[in-house]
Amino acid sequence: MNKNPWETKEGKAIWKTEATYWTWLRGALRKLWCDYPLRQQWKKNSLRPVTKEERAAKKYHPSTKNVGQCSMCGEWMAGSKLECDHKIESKGCTSRETAESFLWHCGGLVGDDFRLACKPCHKIQSYSQKQGITFEEATIQKKAIEILKDSKKCLTWFKERDIMYPSNAKLRREAIIKYLEENK
């Protein structure tokens, strides 16, 4: 077996650690997914043209040609706002053992393996898988993260709900999550 790329003289200059090598390889394989012809064709076939009635009702932006339905939230929207999601989660790309399965995950699946997802739902789904939590829990956590991003908006959020402003970010996040869970 050849030497690991990150252990060679040239590789050490490029990848400081083994983890940076696997991060690079994962990114390169994800580019394969972006250009994967079967994915592109499947998405094209999953969309439908905007109807005359929808155009007359100005339901979509005038430049929208095709629309599709998010498999998670059920909303219909422009095809440009939808992404192809893998129905089955990958095992990642962190070793030789997982690299081959990740390659096939990015460039060897067929239409039955995909579903349409709007960008917000896709982000929540990816977050839920990464954190090992449900989609609903991830939705609440992502809302909490969004509220916490801007300190002024965060303070306003607490004031509008007449909740005491916690002293640190961890406590603020916990309070927001608790409130959102109780007020679904």
Summary of the structure (lengths in Angstrom):
residues: 184
radius of gyration: 21.4
end to end distance: 55.0
largest distance: 64.4
contacts: 458
relative contact order: 0.09
helix: 60%
strand: 10%
